[in-house]
Amino acid sequence: MVMTASSPSSDRRRTARLQTFRAIVLGGSGFESQRYLAKWMILGTLIGLVAGLGAVVFARAIDLCTELFLGGIVGYIPPSAVGEGGHPVTAMARPWLLPLSLALGGLISGFIVFTFAPEAEGHGTDSAIEALHHKRARIRARIPPIKLVASAITIGSGGSAGREGPTAQISAGFGALLSDWLKLGIADRRVAVAAGIGAGIGAIFRAPLGGAVMAAEILYLHDLEVEALIPSLIASIVGYSVFGLINGFTPIFGEQVQLGFEHPVQLVYYAALGLVCGAVGILYSRGFYGITALFHHLRLPRVLKPALGGLLLGLMGIVIPQTLGAGYGWVQLAMTQRLLDLPLWIILVLPFARILATSLSIGSGGSGGIFGPGMFIGGMLGAAFWRLTYTLLPQMPAQPAPFVIIGMMAMFGGIAHAPLAMMLMVAEMTGNLALLAPAMVAVAISTALVGDNTIYRSQLANRASSPYHRVRFSFPLLASLRVQDAVQPPGATLVATQPVSQAEALLANPNADGVVVVDGEGGGLGQLTPDLLERVAPAERDKTPVGRALADNPVVLEAGQSLDQALERLVGRGLRWAPVVDHGRLVGRLYVQDIMQVYRAALDQTARPTHALPDRTALLEVRVSPDSPLAGQTLKTAHFPPGTLVVSVLREGETIFPHADTRLEAGDVVMVLADPASVPPLQAFVEAH
């Protein structure tokens, strides 16, 4: 075997390419920045490609399992929606074998899950949310394929489960895997997993905008993950495009363009539907988790519990076949006058039967989503509402479709705490935006009635409750201070091409904590610390370049980053300091103790910055103490320095927008806009008063 050594020039080119890629993928401190967009154009596209292909494979797997289990054993294929083939309603050839199909599917699914990946049990979206909040956005690589196979068997054998949970977990798992390959930090890992959730949902439902908003909205009860919006949009659009290229771009329920909002009195009816959907949403959540708890305490091997759930659902499905599978074909039928062909008792029972069916399929330990069943329940609530009232109330629509569509939005949008995403998603799934106005009424009422109840138990109240965001929200002032406010001189530096042996003298001092490594043009690349030096054998130090001794994914801070972001990166990697660059050029280093000193100094100032603002603008707050001469003066007589503008006064929890004759009182917090040159005179003015 002949071995050839690469030339120094080719090594330098390879290193330069790697550094350029890392600069794009690991750079960009603000989610509005161009570097941030460039980074997520790359990462989001990769996640979206996998999401789209994963959704295609999953859809094919469901079709195959349906043919094998329901088709082969029972002689029955459930009806499907227009965008999924439009299979008509047919009778079961061998209905007595339905319990066997579901029990067998549950047994196989349970064996796969509990043998190879027990965390793949249940609904995948909640597992992805939990990983994002509590597991540093880490998902084992084996989870996506196991989730795909187990969920396809559960749904294909007749189980009441949705497709979104598995696809969300598949693409979220790839986001976590991609983060491992690129050694991304926790901030980017979280965004990658969130983008995976959005891409999977957007692809399988052919609803890219709704899927992207869902990724940001579904993580919290009362908040949004704003940083995930742009990456999720990119990933969701790519996933939708890939899935649509193979399976078509027709909305799942077809183009319902003929529907519209016809009369103001209908708002009252939609408001009433919102109340019903909110109440049933609470029942869905409590019923699902109540039955899940019963199965959890059942004295049976875990692998047998999904089989028992399948057996019970099979017995129920003989009487009410509408409870089987995803159920979108029945929702499609409910949008038309064919709804009148179904017995009234079936329509009234179906929402509650689907709650029980989903609890038996997923709560028993089966694998699948609860999103799809939630939309089915909401759609059938709308159908039942229309069926009961269309001959009694004036100005009722001639078709049940508007109530079915708005029912889907209101029921699951409320209990999932994703009202915006659900309105957008169902609008995309039906090709109709004309019903958004009445939908807002129904969704708002449903969400208000639901309160803090949720179908996703891993959701947190808001970002302040998130372990990741805790530093930022515990120390909000850090978000308004910049790395450049605390940066120190860079100290000793080494060029990446210098041998490691030249670092030994610099690090010989016991108090030495490392040197900054730069490229040939003075750009900061990382830090070489004593522990990294020890990893290089003494005999190799004369011929090993310093650049190769750096840690994987070295931490380099931007001068314009906020201190809360810098602190999170340092603490997350267990570092005392990191080099600081400004537009790629080394400007210094930042220590953890410097962050805290600047923070304490800002707390002690009477006037201090409170929020990040555009360049050349500063926002400061001035506290009027009881002994301050400012107390009792008007803004006209206070004579604030030139270049400053008082924009508001916070007094006893109320905001006052002042004028020249507004009198300041002790305890007031005065918000002042200033250009940077006016900040020192303003601080001197306040201290003098």
C-alpha positions as CSV (number, residue, x, y, z in Angstrom):
1,M,0.0,0.0,0.0
2,V,1.4,3.4,-1.0
3,M,0.7,6.3,1.2
4,T,1.1,9.9,0.1
5,A,1.5,12.9,2.3
6,S,-0.5,16.0,1.6
7,S,1.4,19.2,0.8
8,P,1.5,22.1,3.3
9,S,-0.4,24.2,0.8
10,S,-3.2,21.7,0.4
11,D,-3.4,21.4,4.2
12,R,-3.7,25.2,4.5
13,R,-6.5,25.2,1.8
14,R,-8.3,22.4,3.5
15,T,-8.0,24.2,6.9
16,A,-9.2,27.5,5.3
17,R,-12.3,25.8,3.8
18,L,-13.1,24.2,7.1
19,Q,-12.7,27.5,8.9
20,T,-15.0,29.2,6.3
21,F,-17.7,26.5,6.8
22,R,-17.4,26.8,10.6
23,A,-17.6,30.6,10.4
24,I,-20.9,30.3,8.5
25,V,-22.4,27.4,10.5
26,L,-21.2,28.5,13.9
27,G,-21.3,32.3,13.4
28,G,-24.1,34.8,13.6
29,S,-25.0,36.0,17.0
30,G,-28.4,37.6,16.4
31,F,-31.3,35.9,14.7
32,E,-31.9,38.9,12.5
33,S,-28.3,38.9,11.2
34,Q,-27.2,38.0,7.7
35,R,-24.8,35.4,9.0
36,Y,-27.6,33.8,11.0
37,L,-29.7,33.6,7.8
38,A,-26.8,32.1,5.8
39,K,-26.2,29.5,8.5
40,W,-29.8,28.4,8.7
41,M,-30.2,28.4,4.9
42,I,-27.6,25.6,5.0
43,L,-28.7,23.7,8.2
44,G,-32.5,24.3,7.5
45,T,-32.2,23.0,4.0
46,L,-30.5,19.8,5.3
47,I,-33.2,19.3,8.0
48,G,-35.9,20.0,5.5
49,L,-34.6,17.5,3.0
50,V,-34.6,14.8,5.6
51,A,-38.0,15.8,6.9
52,G,-39.5,15.7,3.4
53,L,-38.0,12.3,2.6
54,G,-38.8,11.0,6.0
55,A,-42.5,12.0,5.5
56,V,-42.5,10.3,2.2
57,V,-41.1,7.0,3.6
58,F,-43.5,7.2,6.6
59,A,-46.5,7.7,4.3
60,R,-45.4,4.8,2.2
61,A,-44.9,2.6,5.3
62,I,-48.4,3.4,6.5
63,D,-49.9,2.5,3.2
64,L,-48.0,-0.8,3.2
65,C,-48.9,-1.7,6.7
66,T,-52.6,-0.8,6.0
67,E,-52.6,-3.2,3.1
68,L,-51.0,-5.9,5.1
69,F,-53.1,-5.6,8.3
70,L,-56.4,-4.1,7.6
71,G,-56.5,-5.0,3.9
72,G,-55.0,-8.5,4.2
73,I,-56.7,-9.6,7.5
74,V,-59.9,-7.6,7.7
75,G,-60.5,-6.9,4.0
76,Y,-61.0,-3.2,4.7
77,I,-59.2,0.0,3.7
78,P,-60.4,3.2,5.6
79,P,-61.5,6.1,3.5
80,S,-58.9,8.8,2.8
81,A,-59.0,12.5,2.1
82,V,-58.8,14.0,-1.4
83,G,-55.1,14.9,-1.0
84,E,-54.3,11.3,0.2
85,G,-55.9,9.5,-2.7
86,G,-59.6,9.9,-2.0
87,H,-60.3,6.3,-1.2
88,P,-64.1,5.8,-0.8
89,V,-66.0,4.4,2.1
90,T,-66.2,0.6,1.8
91,A,-67.6,-2.2,4.0
92,M,-65.4,-4.6,6.0
93,A,-65.2,-8.1,4.4
94,R,-64.2,-9.8,7.7
95,P,-65.1,-7.4,10.6
96,W,-64.8,-10.2,13.2
97,L,-61.0,-10.2,12.5
98,L,-60.6,-6.5,13.3
99,P,-59.6,-7.1,16.9
100,L,-57.0,-9.5,15.7
101,S,-55.5,-7.0,13.3
102,L,-55.2,-4.3,16.0
103,A,-54.0,-6.6,18.7
104,L,-51.3,-8.0,16.4
105,G,-50.2,-4.5,15.3
106,G,-50.1,-3.4,19.0
107,L,-48.0,-6.5,19.9
108,I,-45.5,-6.0,17.1
109,S,-45.3,-2.2,17.7
110,G,-44.9,-2.7,21.5
111,F,-42.1,-5.3,21.0
112,I,-40.2,-3.0,18.7
113,V,-40.5,0.0,21.0
114,F,-39.9,-1.6,24.3
115,T,-37.1,-3.8,23.1
116,F,-35.0,-1.2,21.3
117,A,-36.1,2.3,22.4
118,P,-38.7,2.7,25.2
119,E,-38.6,6.5,24.9
120,A,-40.3,6.1,21.4
121,E,-43.5,5.1,23.3
122,G,-46.5,7.3,22.9
123,H,-46.8,10.5,20.9
124,G,-43.6,11.8,19.3
125,T,-44.1,15.6,19.4
126,D,-44.2,15.6,23.2
127,S,-41.0,13.6,23.4
128,A,-39.3,16.1,21.0
129,I,-40.5,19.0,23.2
130,E,-39.2,17.2,26.3
131,A,-35.8,16.6,24.7
132,L,-35.6,20.3,23.7
133,H,-36.3,21.6,27.2
134,H,-34.8,19.0,29.5
135,K,-32.3,16.9,27.6
136,R,-30.2,19.7,26.0
137,A,-32.0,18.9,22.7
138,R,-30.4,15.4,22.5
139,I,-32.3,12.6,20.8
140,R,-30.8,9.2,20.3
141,A,-30.1,8.3,16.7
142,R,-32.1,5.1,16.8
143,I,-35.3,6.9,17.8
144,P,-36.4,8.2,14.4
145,P,-36.3,4.8,12.5
146,I,-37.9,2.9,15.4
147,K,-40.6,5.6,15.7
148,L,-41.3,5.4,12.0
149,V,-41.7,1.6,11.9
150,A,-43.7,1.3,15.1
151,S,-46.0,4.2,14.2
152,A,-46.6,2.8,10.7
153,I,-47.6,-0.5,12.2
154,T,-49.9,1.1,14.8
155,I,-51.7,3.3,12.3
156,G,-51.7,0.7,9.5
157,S,-53.3,-2.0,11.7
158,G,-56.1,0.4,12.5
159,G,-54.9,2.3,15.5
160,S,-56.3,5.8,16.2
161,A,-53.1,7.9,15.8
162,G,-51.8,10.8,13.8
163,R,-48.9,11.1,11.4
164,E,-47.4,14.3,12.7
165,G,-45.8,13.0,15.9
166,P,-43.6,10.4,14.2
167,T,-42.6,12.8,11.4
168,A,-41.8,15.5,13.8
169,Q,-39.7,13.2,15.9
170,I,-37.9,11.8,12.8
171,S,-36.8,15.3,11.6
172,A,-36.2,16.5,15.1
173,G,-34.0,13.5,15.6
174,F,-32.0,14.4,12.5
175,G,-31.7,18.0,13.7
176,A,-30.1,16.6,16.9
177,L,-27.9,14.2,14.9
178,L,-26.7,17.0,12.6
179,S,-25.9,19.1,15.7
180,D,-23.7,16.2,17.0
181,W,-21.9,15.9,13.7
182,L,-21.2,19.7,13.5
183,K,-20.6,19.9,17.3
184,L,-23.1,22.8,17.6
185,G,-23.7,24.6,20.8
186,I,-26.8,24.3,22.9
187,A,-28.5,27.4,21.3
188,D,-28.1,26.0,17.8
189,R,-29.0,22.5,18.9
190,R,-32.4,23.7,20.3
191,V,-33.1,25.6,17.1
192,A,-32.2,22.6,14.9
193,V,-34.6,20.3,16.9
194,A,-37.4,22.9,16.8
195,A,-36.9,23.4,13.1
196,G,-37.1,19.6,12.7
197,I,-40.4,19.6,14.5
198,G,-41.8,22.3,12.2
199,A,-40.4,20.7,9.0
200,G,-41.9,17.3,9.8
201,I,-45.3,18.7,10.6
202,G,-45.2,21.1,7.6
203,A,-44.2,18.3,5.2
204,I,-46.7,15.6,6.2
205,F,-49.6,18.0,6.3
206,R,-48.6,20.0,3.3
207,A,-48.8,23.1,5.4
208,P,-45.3,24.8,5.5
209,L,-46.3,28.1,7.1
210,G,-48.4,26.4,9.8
211,G,-45.7,23.9,10.5
212,A,-43.1,26.6,10.9
213,V,-45.2,28.6,13.3
214,M,-46.1,25.4,15.1
215,A,-42.4,24.8,15.9
216,A,-42.1,28.1,17.6
217,E,-45.5,28.1,19.3
218,I,-45.9,24.5,20.6
219,L,-43.0,24.6,23.0
220,Y,-44.7,26.9,25.5
221,L,-48.1,27.5,27.0
222,H,-47.9,31.3,26.8
223,D,-44.9,32.1,24.7
224,L,-43.0,31.7,21.4
225,E,-39.5,30.5,20.6
226,V,-38.7,33.5,18.4
227,E,-35.2,32.3,17.4
228,A,-36.7,29.2,15.8
229,L,-39.0,31.0,13.4
230,I,-36.7,31.7,10.5
231,P,-34.9,28.3,10.6
232,S,-38.3,26.5,10.9
233,L,-39.6,28.4,7.9
234,I,-36.6,27.4,5.8
235,A,-36.8,23.7,6.9
236,S,-40.6,23.5,6.6
237,I,-40.6,25.0,3.0
238,V,-37.9,22.5,1.9
239,G,-39.6,19.6,3.6
240,Y,-43.0,20.5,2.0
241,S,-41.4,20.9,-1.4
242,V,-39.7,17.5,-1.2
243,F,-42.9,15.8,0.0
244,G,-45.0,17.6,-2.6
245,L,-42.7,16.7,-5.4
246,I,-43.2,13.1,-4.8
247,N,-46.8,13.0,-3.4
248,G,-48.3,16.0,-5.0
249,F,-49.1,19.5,-3.7
250,T,-52.9,19.1,-3.4
251,P,-54.1,20.2,0.1
252,I,-55.1,17.2,2.2
253,F,-58.8,18.2,2.1
254,G,-58.7,19.7,-1.4
255,E,-59.3,23.2,-2.5
256,Q,-62.3,24.4,-0.5
257,V,-62.3,27.8,-2.3
258,Q,-66.1,28.0,-2.4
259,L,-66.4,28.5,1.3
260,G,-66.6,31.9,3.0
261,F,-67.9,34.0,5.9
262,E,-71.5,34.8,4.9
263,H,-73.2,36.8,7.7
264,P,-72.2,38.5,10.9
265,V,-74.7,36.5,13.0
266,Q,-72.6,33.5,12.3
267,L,-70.0,34.8,14.6
268,V,-72.3,34.0,17.5
269,Y,-72.5,30.4,16.3
270,Y,-68.8,30.1,15.9
271,A,-68.3,31.5,19.4
272,A,-70.6,28.8,20.7
273,L,-68.6,26.2,18.8
274,G,-65.4,27.6,20.4
275,L,-66.9,27.0,23.9
276,V,-67.8,23.5,23.0
277,C,-64.3,22.8,21.5
278,G,-62.6,24.3,24.6
279,A,-64.6,22.1,26.9
280,V,-64.0,18.9,24.8
281,G,-60.3,19.8,24.5
282,I,-60.0,19.7,28.3
283,L,-61.8,16.3,28.2
284,Y,-59.4,15.1,25.5
285,S,-56.4,15.9,27.6
286,R,-57.7,14.6,30.9
287,G,-59.2,11.5,29.3
288,F,-56.1,10.7,27.4
289,Y,-53.7,11.0,30.3
290,G,-56.2,9.3,32.7
291,I,-56.4,6.2,30.5
292,T,-52.6,6.4,30.0
293,A,-52.2,6.3,33.8
294,L,-54.5,3.2,34.0
295,F,-52.4,1.3,31.5
296,H,-49.3,2.4,33.3
297,H,-50.5,0.9,36.6
298,L,-51.8,-2.2,34.9
299,R,-50.0,-5.4,36.0
300,L,-48.9,-6.6,32.6
301,P,-45.6,-6.7,30.7
302,R,-45.2,-3.4,28.9
303,V,-44.9,-5.2,25.6
304,L,-48.4,-6.6,25.9
305,K,-50.2,-3.4,26.8
306,P,-50.4,-2.0,23.3
307,A,-51.9,-5.4,22.2
308,L,-54.6,-5.1,24.9
309,G,-55.3,-1.5,23.8
310,G,-55.6,-2.7,20.2
311,L,-57.9,-5.5,21.1
312,L,-60.3,-3.2,22.9
313,L,-60.2,-0.7,20.1
314,G,-60.9,-3.5,17.6
315,L,-64.1,-4.5,19.4
316,M,-65.2,-0.8,19.4
317,G,-64.2,-0.4,15.7
318,I,-66.6,-3.2,14.7
319,V,-69.5,-0.9,15.8
320,I,-67.9,2.4,15.0
321,P,-65.4,2.0,12.2
322,Q,-64.9,5.8,12.1
323,T,-62.6,5.4,15.1
324,L,-60.0,3.5,13.0
325,G,-56.8,5.0,11.5
326,A,-56.1,8.7,11.0
327,G,-59.7,9.3,10.1
328,Y,-59.2,12.1,7.5
329,G,-61.5,10.4,5.0
330,W,-64.3,10.7,7.5
331,V,-63.5,14.4,8.1
332,Q,-63.6,14.9,4.3
333,L,-67.0,13.2,4.1
334,A,-68.3,15.4,7.0
335,M,-67.6,18.5,5.0
336,T,-70.2,17.6,2.5
337,Q,-74.0,16.9,2.5
338,R,-73.1,13.2,2.8
339,L,-72.9,14.0,6.5
340,L,-76.7,13.7,6.5
341,D,-76.3,10.0,5.5
342,L,-74.6,9.1,8.8
343,P,-76.9,8.3,11.8
344,L,-77.2,11.2,14.1
345,W,-76.0,9.1,17.1
346,I,-72.8,8.3,15.3
347,I,-72.1,12.0,14.7
348,L,-72.7,12.9,18.3
349,V,-70.7,10.0,19.7
350,L,-67.8,10.2,17.4
351,P,-65.8,13.0,19.1
352,F,-65.9,11.1,22.4
353,A,-65.3,7.7,20.8
354,R,-62.2,9.1,19.1
355,I,-60.9,10.3,22.5
356,L,-61.3,6.8,23.9
357,A,-59.8,5.2,20.7
358,T,-56.7,7.4,20.8
359,S,-56.2,6.7,24.5
360,L,-56.4,3.0,23.8
361,S,-54.0,3.1,20.9
362,I,-51.4,5.6,22.2
363,G,-52.0,5.7,26.0
364,S,-51.5,1.9,26.1
365,G,-47.9,2.3,24.9
366,G,-48.5,2.3,21.1
367,S,-46.7,4.7,18.9
368,G,-48.2,7.6,16.9
369,G,-49.3,11.2,17.1
370,I,-52.2,12.8,19.0
371,F,-52.4,15.9,16.7
372,G,-54.3,14.2,13.9
373,P,-57.0,12.6,16.3
374,G,-57.3,16.1,17.9
375,M,-58.2,17.6,14.5
376,F,-60.6,14.7,13.8
377,I,-62.3,15.4,17.2
378,G,-62.6,19.1,16.5
379,G,-63.9,18.5,12.9
380,M,-66.6,16.1,14.2
381,L,-67.6,18.6,16.9
382,G,-68.2,21.1,14.1
383,A,-70.1,18.6,12.1
384,A,-72.3,17.7,15.1
385,F,-72.9,21.4,15.8
386,W,-74.0,22.0,12.2
387,R,-76.1,18.8,12.1
388,L,-78.1,19.8,15.2
389,T,-78.6,23.5,14.3
390,Y,-78.7,23.9,10.5
391,T,-82.5,23.7,10.3
392,L,-83.1,25.7,13.5
393,L,-80.8,28.8,13.4
394,P,-81.0,31.6,10.8
395,Q,-78.2,32.2,8.3
396,M,-76.6,28.8,8.9
397,P,-74.3,27.8,6.0
398,A,-75.8,25.3,3.6
399,Q,-72.8,23.0,3.9
400,P,-71.2,21.7,7.1
401,A,-67.6,22.4,5.9
402,P,-67.1,25.8,7.6
403,F,-68.0,24.4,11.0
404,V,-65.9,21.3,10.4
405,I,-62.9,23.4,9.4
406,I,-63.2,25.9,12.3
407,G,-63.9,23.1,14.7
408,M,-60.5,21.5,13.8
409,M,-58.8,24.9,14.4
410,A,-60.6,25.7,17.7
411,M,-60.4,22.3,19.4
412,F,-56.7,21.4,18.9
413,G,-55.5,25.0,18.6
414,G,-56.8,25.6,22.2
415,I,-55.7,22.4,23.9
416,A,-52.3,22.4,22.2
417,H,-51.7,26.1,22.9
418,A,-50.9,26.7,19.3
419,P,-53.8,28.9,18.1
420,L,-51.9,30.8,15.4
421,A,-50.3,27.7,13.9
422,M,-53.6,25.7,13.9
423,M,-55.4,28.5,12.0
424,L,-52.7,28.7,9.4
425,M,-52.3,25.0,9.1
426,V,-55.9,24.1,8.7
427,A,-56.3,27.0,6.2
428,E,-53.4,25.4,4.2
429,M,-54.9,21.9,4.5
430,T,-58.2,23.2,3.0
431,G,-56.9,25.8,0.6
432,N,-59.1,28.4,2.2
433,L,-58.3,31.6,4.0
434,A,-61.8,33.1,3.9
435,L,-62.7,31.5,7.2
436,L,-59.9,33.0,9.3
437,A,-62.0,35.9,10.6
438,P,-64.7,33.7,12.3
439,A,-62.0,31.1,13.2
440,M,-60.2,33.8,15.3
441,V,-63.4,34.1,17.4
442,A,-63.7,30.4,18.0
443,V,-60.0,29.7,18.6
444,A,-59.7,32.7,21.0
445,I,-62.7,31.5,23.1
446,S,-61.4,27.9,23.1
447,T,-57.9,28.9,24.1
448,A,-59.2,31.1,26.9
449,L,-61.5,28.3,28.2
450,V,-58.7,25.7,28.1
451,G,-56.4,27.9,30.4
452,D,-53.3,26.0,31.5
453,N,-54.7,22.6,30.5
454,T,-52.6,21.1,27.6
455,I,-52.4,17.9,25.5
456,Y,-48.5,18.3,25.5
457,R,-47.3,17.8,29.1
458,S,-43.8,18.7,28.3
459,Q,-44.7,22.3,27.4
460,L,-43.4,25.0,29.7
461,A,-45.2,28.1,30.8
462,N,-42.9,30.5,29.0
463,R,-39.2,31.0,28.1
464,A,-38.5,32.2,31.7
465,S,-39.3,28.7,32.8
466,S,-36.9,27.1,30.3
467,P,-33.6,25.8,31.6
468,Y,-31.9,27.3,28.6
469,H,-33.4,30.8,28.9
470,R,-33.1,30.9,32.7
471,V,-29.8,32.9,32.7
472,R,-31.3,35.5,30.3
473,F,-34.5,35.9,32.3
474,S,-32.9,35.7,35.7
475,F,-30.4,38.4,34.7
476,P,-32.4,40.5,32.2
477,L,-29.8,43.3,32.4
478,L,-27.2,41.0,30.8
479,A,-29.2,40.9,27.6
480,S,-28.7,44.7,27.2
481,L,-25.0,44.6,27.9
482,R,-22.5,43.7,25.2
483,V,-19.3,41.6,25.2
484,Q,-17.4,44.8,24.1
485,D,-18.4,46.3,27.5
486,A,-16.4,43.7,29.4
487,V,-13.6,42.7,27.0
488,Q,-10.0,42.6,28.2
489,P,-6.7,42.7,26.2
490,P,-6.0,39.5,24.3
491,G,-2.7,38.8,26.1
492,A,-0.3,36.2,24.5
493,T,-1.2,34.9,21.1
494,L,0.1,32.2,18.8
495,V,-0.4,31.7,15.0
496,A,-2.2,28.5,14.1
497,T,0.7,27.3,12.0
498,Q,3.3,27.6,14.8
499,P,4.3,24.4,16.5
500,V,2.8,23.4,19.9
501,S,6.3,23.4,21.4
502,Q,6.3,27.2,21.3
503,A,3.3,27.3,23.6
504,E,5.1,25.4,26.4
505,A,7.0,28.4,27.6
506,L,3.9,30.6,27.5
507,L,2.0,28.0,29.6
508,A,4.8,27.1,31.9
509,N,3.6,29.5,34.6
510,P,1.2,27.7,37.0
511,N,-1.1,30.7,36.8
512,A,-1.3,30.7,33.0
513,D,-4.8,30.0,31.8
514,G,-4.1,29.7,28.1
515,V,-3.2,31.7,24.9
516,V,-5.3,32.9,22.1
517,V,-4.7,31.2,18.7
518,V,-5.0,33.4,15.6
519,D,-4.8,32.8,11.8
520,G,-2.3,34.4,9.6
521,E,-4.4,37.6,9.2
522,G,-5.0,38.1,12.9
523,G,-8.4,36.5,13.1
524,G,-9.2,34.7,16.4
525,L,-9.6,30.9,16.1
526,G,-9.8,29.7,19.7
527,Q,-7.8,29.1,22.8
528,L,-5.0,26.8,23.7
529,T,-5.2,25.9,27.4
530,P,-2.8,23.8,29.5
531,D,-5.1,20.8,29.5
532,L,-5.3,20.9,25.7
533,L,-1.5,21.2,25.6
534,E,-1.2,18.0,27.7
535,R,-3.2,16.1,25.1
536,V,-0.3,16.4,22.6
537,A,2.5,14.0,23.3
538,P,5.9,15.7,24.1
539,A,7.5,14.0,21.1
540,E,4.9,15.4,18.7
541,R,4.9,19.0,19.9
542,D,7.6,20.2,17.5
543,K,5.7,19.1,14.4
544,T,2.1,19.6,15.5
545,P,0.6,23.0,14.6
546,V,-1.1,24.9,17.3
547,G,-4.3,24.9,15.2
548,R,-4.6,21.2,15.4
549,A,-4.4,21.2,19.2
550,L,-7.5,23.3,19.6
551,A,-10.7,21.9,21.0
552,D,-13.4,20.7,18.7
553,N,-15.8,23.6,18.0
554,P,-13.8,26.2,19.9
555,V,-15.7,29.0,21.6
556,V,-15.1,32.4,19.9
557,L,-17.3,35.3,21.0
558,E,-18.4,38.3,18.9
559,A,-17.9,41.8,20.3
560,G,-21.5,42.6,19.6
561,Q,-23.0,39.6,21.4
562,S,-25.0,40.2,24.5
563,L,-23.4,39.1,27.8
564,D,-26.2,36.7,28.6
565,Q,-25.4,34.8,25.4
566,A,-21.7,34.9,26.1
567,L,-22.2,33.6,29.7
568,E,-24.4,30.8,28.4
569,R,-21.7,29.7,26.0
570,L,-18.9,29.9,28.5
571,V,-20.8,28.1,31.3
572,G,-22.1,25.5,28.9
573,R,-18.6,24.5,27.9
574,G,-17.1,24.9,31.4
575,L,-14.7,27.7,30.3
576,R,-13.3,30.6,32.3
577,W,-12.7,32.8,29.2
578,A,-12.8,32.9,25.4
579,P,-11.3,35.1,22.7
580,V,-13.4,38.0,21.3
581,V,-13.5,39.0,17.7
582,D,-15.0,41.9,15.9
583,H,-15.8,41.1,12.2
584,G,-13.3,38.3,12.4
585,R,-10.4,40.3,13.9
586,L,-9.2,39.5,17.4
587,V,-9.9,42.3,19.8
588,G,-9.4,40.7,23.2
589,R,-10.6,38.0,25.6
590,L,-13.6,37.8,27.9
591,Y,-13.6,36.2,31.4
592,V,-16.6,35.1,33.4
593,Q,-15.6,37.3,36.3
594,D,-15.5,40.3,34.0
595,I,-19.1,39.6,33.0
596,M,-20.2,39.6,36.6
597,Q,-18.2,42.8,37.4
598,V,-19.8,44.7,34.5
599,Y,-23.2,43.4,35.5
600,R,-22.8,44.5,39.1
601,A,-21.4,47.9,38.0
602,A,-24.5,48.4,35.8
603,L,-26.8,47.4,38.7
604,D,-25.1,50.1,40.9
605,Q,-25.6,52.8,38.3
606,T,-28.5,55.1,38.8
607,A,-28.9,55.3,35.0
608,R,-28.3,52.1,33.1
609,P,-29.2,50.5,29.8
610,T,-32.3,48.3,29.8
611,H,-32.8,46.9,26.3
612,A,-30.9,46.3,23.2
613,L,-31.5,49.0,20.6
614,P,-30.2,49.8,17.0
615,D,-26.8,51.2,16.7
616,R,-26.3,54.9,17.7
617,T,-29.2,54.6,20.1
618,A,-29.3,53.9,23.9
619,L,-32.2,53.4,26.2
620,L,-31.6,54.1,29.9
621,E,-33.7,54.1,33.0
622,V,-33.3,56.8,35.7
623,R,-34.6,56.1,39.1
624,V,-35.7,59.1,41.1
625,S,-34.7,58.5,44.7
626,P,-36.6,60.2,47.6
627,D,-33.7,62.6,48.3
628,S,-33.1,63.4,44.6
629,P,-33.5,67.1,43.6
630,L,-35.3,65.8,40.5
631,A,-38.3,64.8,42.7
632,G,-40.9,67.5,42.5
633,Q,-39.5,69.1,39.3
634,T,-41.2,69.1,35.9
635,L,-39.4,67.9,32.8
636,K,-39.2,71.5,31.7
637,T,-37.3,72.6,34.8
638,A,-35.2,69.5,35.2
639,H,-33.0,70.4,32.2
640,F,-31.9,66.9,31.1
641,P,-28.7,67.1,29.0
642,P,-28.8,67.8,25.2
643,G,-29.2,64.7,23.0
644,T,-31.6,63.0,25.4
645,L,-35.3,62.4,25.3
646,V,-37.6,61.3,28.1
647,V,-40.0,58.8,26.5
648,S,-41.9,57.4,29.5
649,V,-42.3,57.5,33.3
650,L,-43.1,54.3,35.2
651,R,-45.0,55.2,38.4
652,E,-46.5,52.6,40.7
653,G,-46.8,50.0,37.9
654,E,-48.4,52.4,35.4
655,T,-46.7,53.9,32.4
656,I,-47.0,57.7,31.9
657,F,-46.1,59.2,28.5
658,P,-44.9,62.6,29.7
659,H,-45.0,66.2,28.4
660,A,-43.0,69.2,29.4
661,D,-45.2,69.9,32.5
662,T,-45.1,66.3,33.8
663,R,-43.8,66.5,37.4
664,L,-41.4,63.8,38.6
665,E,-42.0,62.0,41.9
666,A,-39.9,60.0,44.2
667,G,-39.9,56.3,43.1
668,D,-40.4,57.2,39.4
669,V,-38.5,55.2,36.8
670,V,-37.8,57.6,33.9
671,M,-37.0,56.0,30.5
672,V,-34.6,58.2,28.5
673,L,-33.4,57.7,24.9
674,A,-30.0,59.1,24.1
675,D,-27.3,58.9,21.5
676,P,-24.1,57.1,22.8
677,A,-22.2,60.4,23.2
678,S,-24.9,61.7,25.6
679,V,-24.8,58.7,27.9
680,P,-21.8,59.9,30.1
681,P,-23.3,63.4,30.5
682,L,-26.6,61.9,31.4
683,Q,-25.0,59.6,34.0
684,A,-23.1,62.6,35.4
685,F,-26.3,64.6,35.5
686,V,-28.2,61.9,37.4
687,E,-25.3,61.4,39.9
688,A,-25.1,65.1,40.5
689,H,-28.8,65.1,41.3
